[in-house]
């Protein structure tokens, strides 16, 4: 007959054994990172933090943000451009911010999709709830209502975040925040 104490001991032993594989991995120096994101150092990309810094990594599909005082560092999962031809890489900055942005197809999108029309703020808008416009025309860091796009090559050049995450970044990153797309 099993007593309450023996059942509790058995349960604790079973729970402890579940953690064993991760402990064994940790002791070998192999790190399992389910998200695939790795921390970056802003000094690898910029000479100073200025008003803040953003690195959007199109390979890992992560956006890294550092505040001006380096007190805040965040990593956000992103959607990235569908192809290298649509990806602009290099340095720019946030030049404008908008809550409830409107979306207008670019000239190249209108050539490919002549039936596309501008879309005002709301759930059908591909820019989501917030947009941060970059110094390059038609390139934006923005939210999306279509959460299936995050973590994928799915944009025509922009960097997309979950609406909750772009809202967070929008509050943290002032106009003038330097941006590097890699």
WOMO-V485563 format. One record per residue. N is the residue number from 0. RES is the residue in three letters. PSI is psi as a letter, one per 20 degrees, with the letter a starting at -180 (none if undefined). NEAR is the number of other C-alpha atoms within 12 Angstrom. Layout:
# WOMO-V485563
N|RES|PSI|NEAR, N|RES|PSI|NEAR
This chain:
# WOMO-V485563
0|UNK|p|6, 1|UNK|p|9, 2|UNK|r|9, 3|UNK|g|10, 4|UNK|g|11, 5|UNK|h|12, 6|UNK|g|13, 7|UNK|g|13, 8|UNK|g|14, 9|UNK|g|15, 10|UNK|g|14, 11|UNK|g|14, 12|UNK|g|14, 13|UNK|g|13, 14|UNK|g|13, 15|UNK|h|14, 16|UNK|h|14, 17|UNK|h|13, 18|UNK|i|14, 19|UNK|g|14, 20|UNK|g|16, 21|UNK|h|17, 22|UNK|g|16, 23|UNK|g|15, 24|UNK|g|14, 25|UNK|h|14, 26|UNK|h|12, 27|UNK|i|11, 28|UNK|i|10, 29|UNK|p|12, 30|UNK|p|17, 31|UNK|p|17, 32|UNK|n|12, 33|UNK|h|7, 34|UNK|h|16, 35|UNK|i|17, 36|UNK|q|24, 37|UNK|q|21, 38|UNK|q|21, 39|UNK|r|23, 40|UNK|p|21, 41|UNK|h|30, 42|UNK|i|15, 43|UNK|i|15, 44|UNK|h|24, 45|UNK|q|24, 46|UNK|h|12, 47|UNK|r|20, 48|UNK|h|28, 49|UNK|c|23, 50|UNK|i|23, 51|UNK|r|33, 52|UNK|q|43, 53|UNK|p|51, 54|UNK|p|42, 55|UNK|o|44, 56|UNK|o|35, 57|UNK|i|36, 58|UNK|g|26, 59|UNK|i|27, 60|UNK|l|34, 61|UNK|q|35, 62|UNK|p|41, 63|UNK|p|38, 64|UNK|p|41, 65|UNK|p|36, 66|UNK|r|27, 67|UNK|h|23, 68|UNK|j|16, 69|UNK|j|20, 70|UNK|i|12, 71|UNK|p|20, 72|UNK|p|25, 73|UNK|q|30, 74|UNK|p|30, 75|UNK|p|37, 76|UNK|q|38, 77|UNK|r|40, 78|UNK|q|39, 79|UNK|r|38, 80|UNK|q|33, 81|UNK|h|23, 82|UNK|r|18, 83|UNK|h|17, 84|UNK|h|11, 85|UNK|i|21, 86|UNK|p|28, 87|UNK|p|31, 88|UNK|q|25, 89|UNK|b|21, 90|UNK|p|21, 91|UNK|a|29, 92|UNK|r|32, 93|UNK|p|32, 94|UNK|i|24, 95|UNK|q|25, 96|UNK|q|30, 97|UNK|p|28, 98|UNK|p|23, 99|UNK|l|27, 100|UNK|q|29, 101|UNK|q|24, 102|UNK|p|31, 103|UNK|p|19, 104|UNK|q|24, 105|UNK|r|20, 106|UNK|h|16, 107|UNK|h|15, 108|UNK|h|20, 109|UNK|h|14, 110|UNK|g|11, 111|UNK|h|12, 112|UNK|m|12, 113|UNK|i|13, 114|UNK|i|10, 115|UNK|q|18, 116|UNK|q|18, 117|UNK|q|20, 118|UNK|p|18, 119|UNK|r|19, 120|UNK|q|23, 121|UNK|a|20, 122|UNK|i|21, 123|UNK|i|20, 124|UNK|p|27, 125|UNK|i|39, 126|UNK|i|44, 127|UNK|b|37, 128|UNK|h|35, 129|UNK|q|37, 130|UNK|p|42, 131|UNK|o|44, 132|UNK|p|35, 133|UNK|r|34, 134|UNK|i|24, 135|UNK|p|24, 136|UNK|p|18, 137|UNK|j|28, 138|UNK|p|34, 139|UNK|q|42, 140|UNK|o|52, 141|UNK|r|47, 142|UNK|a|45, 143|UNK|q|38, 144|UNK|i|25, 145|UNK|n|25, 146|UNK|i|23, 147|UNK|h|17, 148|UNK|h|29, 149|UNK|p|32, 150|UNK|j|30, 151|UNK|r|25, 152|UNK|o|27, 153|UNK|i|28, 154|UNK|r|37, 155|UNK|k|31, 156|UNK|h|32, 157|UNK|r|40, 158|UNK|p|52, 159|UNK|q|50, 160|UNK|q|45, 161|UNK|q|34, 162|UNK|h|33, 163|UNK|h|21, 164|UNK|h|32, 165|UNK|h|38, 166|UNK|g|27, 167|UNK|g|23, 168|UNK|g|38, 169|UNK|g|32, 170|UNK|h|20, 171|UNK|h|28, 172|UNK|o|36, 173|UNK|r|29, 174|UNK|p|27, 175|UNK|i|25, 176|UNK|p|35, 177|UNK|q|36, 178|UNK|p|42, 179|UNK|p|31, 180|UNK|p|34, 181|UNK|none|26
